[in-house]
């Protein structure tokens, strides 16, 4: 018979682990080694006490001890053999405590958030907050924390301009839209503005699909704009011109009203993200074409033009190549000459489109 086994040689277990709560270290060992060993044991109908894999210095020893500790193996003394157990009988004992702990931590974090929200409101009503004036500089990690707190307190409206191609959904789609769901359920209107290029991002399309189902509104615009968040036409947050790690929170009513007006003017010109009609797709392509023409006419470099269009330099180069083919130009110089000869400015009505422009050689 195999001698009594010592405690699992996987990373040390805490008191919670003794109560069947397993952490990332145990899970990593389980996924990388224990599962493979269990599959081998199950396929062989068990493993003998004398098996080489059960020796103290065997690489499989830690995985075996974890399987035994989890109750996935039991010892048959009559045949001196370890036999596999049904994993479904063990799963609940391991997973349930983790689920309970996750729910407890989520509730605890919610209570802390409510407490801090109350403190924040008290601070903003205090004389000290007024003494610091209507402008506050935010730096580093304080920026997303402040914006999250500000948005969570919204009562009627959140206006957001996001001039990026994609959206980071590392937290998961459901979690990323939970804040929006809470606000929309409370009757808060959410307007989000992206550039046309964001329509190519799978993550952004998934996010937009979820938010619009909840009641949010999303539109895209061809031209470049700066990032901004405006809450209840009361507070606006804008980035510093040359430092992405610095932002400015503005509470001065006239300035906030002006920024909100600028946002709404852009919003009125933008196109709904929810529409998949062919005409909308065609208009967006024409708007991007017109923007590329303006970038060429104004003489911007490719990196600057690509940034203003919200695309990569390679994609922008593709736009220029399409224009060269459209106007039958072999070089950019020829393209510029042809555009100038035809009197094209890039500001022509979108509805006229490429078909409304005289081609080289046409009379």
N, C-alpha and C positions, 0 to 999 in steps of 0.2 A: 504493500500500500504506500502511496505517496505520502511523505511526511507532512505534518501540518504546515500550511503555507503562511509566510509572514504577510504583513499588510502590503497592499498594492504598492509597487515601486514606481507607479506613476506619480506626478507631482503631489505634494502633501495636501491632505484634505482638511478643510476647516470644520468647525463644529456643525455648520449648516450642512456640509457634505455628509456628515455622519447621519443626518436626518434625511438622507436620500435626496439631497439637492446637489446636483453635479454641475460643475462649471466648465469654462472653455477648454481648460487643459485636459480634463477627462474626455470631453467631446472630441477633441482633436485626436487623442489616442484611440478613441472608439472608432472614429471615421477612417483613420489611416491604417490601423493595424488590427483592432479587435474585430471589426466586421469581416475582414478577410479571413482571420483565423476561425471565426464562428462558421463561416461558409464552408471552410475545409472540414471542420469537425462535423457539421451537419451532413455533408456529403459522404463522409466516412462512417457515419453512424456512431461517432464518439471518438475519444482519444484515450489511449492507455496511459496508466500512471508512469510507465517507463519510457514514454515517448520523448525523443530528444528535444522537442520543443518546450517541454516542461522543466528542463534543467534550470538551475538558478541563474546561470550565465547565458541562457538562450535569449536571442533577440525577441522572441515571441512571448517571453515570460510575463512582462508587464501587461501585455494585451490579454493573456490568459487570466491573470489575477483580476483584471477589471471585469472580464466576462463572468468570472466566478462571483465577484463581489456584487455584480448587478443581478445575479440569480439566473443568468442565461445558461449556466452549466450546473449540473448536480452530479454528485459522486455516487456511483453504484459500487458498494464495497464487495459485493459478491463476485463481480467480474473485474474489479480493480480498474474501473474505467469511468471517465467523465462523459456524461451524455448531455446533449443539447436540450434546452427547454423552449417552449413556445414564446417568442418575443412579445406577442400581444399581451401576455400575462404580466410582463415586466414593464412595458411601456408606460402605463398609467402611473406606476409608482415613481418613475423617474421624471416624467414630463409634468405631472400635475403640480408638484411643489414649485417647479420653475414658473409655470403659468400663474400660480397664486402669488409668487413673489413679484412677477412682472406687473400684475394688476395692483398689488400693494404699492409698488414704487411709482406707478403711474398716478395713482390717487394721491400719494404723498407729494409728487411734483406739482400736481394741480393745486393742492392746498397751499404750497409755497408760492406758486404763481399768483394766486388770489391775494395772498398776504402782501406780496410786493406790489401788485397792482393798486391796492389800497394806499400803500405808502407813496407810490408815484403820484397818485391823484392829490394826496395831501401835500406833497412837495410842490406840485405845480400851482397849488392855491396859496402857497406860503409867500410871505414878503421876501424871503431870501431868493426865491425863484425870480420874482419881479426885479430884484436888485441886479440880477445878472443880465438883464436886458432881453430883447426879443431874438437874439442870435446866440446859438451855442455850437461850438466846434466839437465834433465827435471824432475819435481816433481808434483805429484798430478794431478789436473785438467789440468795442462799445457801440459800433455802428449797427450791426445786425441785431444786437440785443435791444438797442433803443427803438429801432424800426419795428421789431416784433412786438414790443410792448405798446408802441404807439398804435399800430394797426389793430391790436387786440382790443383797444379801448374805443375803436371807431363806433360812432353812433348812427351815421347816415350814409357816408360815402368814403370810398378809398379809390384814388386815382393813381395809377402806376404806369410809368414808362420804362420799358426794359429794352435798351438797345443792344441786345446780344443775340447771337444766332441760335443758341440752344438753351436748355434749362437744366440745371443740375438737380437730378432727382435721386441722388444717392440715398436719401432717407426712405425712398419708396413712394410710389404714386399716391397711395391712400393717405399716408402721413402728410405728404406735401400739400394735399388739398383739404386737410382737416380744418385748418384755420379758416380757409375760405368758406367751407360749409357752415361753420359756426357763425361767421359774420352774415352770410346770406340768409340763414335761418332767422337771424335777428332782424332782418329787414335792411341790412346795409347794402348799398349798391356798389359793385366792384367793376371798375373799368380798367382794362389792361391794354397797353399799346406796345406792339412789337414792330420790328421792321419786316418787310416782305420776306427777307431771307430766312426768317425763323420758321416759315412753312416747310422748309426742307428738313427740319429737325424732328426726328421721330419722338424724342422725349417731350418736346414742346407740343407737338400735335396731340399726344396722349393727355398731357396736362390740360390743354385747352378743351379737349373733348369732355374731360371730367368736369372742369369748372363751368363750362357752358351748360352742361346737363343740370348743374346745381343752381344755375341762374346768373352766373357771371357773364360779363360781356368782354369780348376780346376782338381787337382790330389790328391791322397791320398797315404800315405806311412805307412809301418808297424811300423817303429821305432820312438822313441821319438826325438823331436827336439825343440829348443827354438823359441820363437816368434821373428819375424824380419819383418821389412818393408824396402824395398830398392826402391828408386825412381830415375829413369834415370841413374842408376849406379853412382849417384852423391852424394846422402845422404842416410845413413842407420840409422835406429833406432832400438836399442836392449834394452831389460830390464836389470836392475841390477840383479846380481846373487841371492841376498837374500832379495830383496825388490821390490814387484810388483808395488809400488808407485813411483819408481825411474826408469828413462830410460836414455839412452845415445844416443845423436844424433852425428853421425860420418860423417865428411865431408872430411877426409883425403883420397885422391884418392887410395892409395895402399891398405889401410884397407878396403875401400868400395869394391874395385875390388876383394879382397880375399873373403869377405863375399858373394858377388854375385856369385863367382865361387862355393863356398860351397852350396849355394842354388840351382844352376843349376845342380850340381852333384846329389843332392837329387831329383830334379825334373825329371831327366832322369831315375831314378830308380822307380819313383812313377807310379801309375796306374790311367788312366783317370777316373774321377768321373762320367762322362756322360754315360759310357758304362754300360749296364744292362745284358750283355751276361753271360750265366751260367759259362763259363770258367773263366771270370774275378772274379765272386763271389767266385768260388772254389779256385782260386789262392790267393785271399785275405784271405780266411779262413786258407789256408795253411801257409801264411806268419805270421798270428797272432799266429798260432800253434807253428811255429818255434820260434817266439819271446818269447812265454811263456816258451818254452824249455830253451832258453838262460837265461831267468830270474831265472829259477829254478837251472840251472847248476852254475850260477854265485853267487847264494845264497842270492839274494835280498829279502827283506821282502815283504809281500803281498802289503802293501800300496805303497811302492816304485815301485814294479812291475806293479801294476794297473795304477799308474800315467804314467809310461813310455809307457804303451800300450794305454793310453788314455781312460781307462774304469773305472768303479766303482770297489771297492774291491769285491763286490758280484759277478760281472761279471767275474772278474779275478779268483775268487774261482771256478766258473763254468768251466772256461778253464782248470784249474788244475784237476777238477773232470773228465772232458772228457779225459784228458791224462791218468789218473789212470784207467779209464775204457778201454781205447785203449790198454794199456800195461798190463792189468789184474793185477793191483797193488791195494792192499787194503789200504795202507798207503803211505804217501809221502816218507818215508824211502825206502819202496819197489820200489816206482816209481824211485827214484834217483839211487838205485842200478841197476835196469833194464836198465835205460838210460845209466849209466856208462858201464855196461857189453856189451851193444850193440855198444858202441863207438859213440853215437849220440852227436853232438855238437850244433845242432840248426842252423848250417850254411849250411846244405845240400841243394842242388839245389831244388827250390820250385817245379819244374816239376816232381821230383820223388815222392813228396807227401808222405802221410802215407803209401801208398801201396808199396813204395820202401824200407820200413824199416822192418827188420826182427822182427817178433813178438816173445814174450816169448814162448818157446816150439817149435819154428820152427827150422829146421836144414838146 
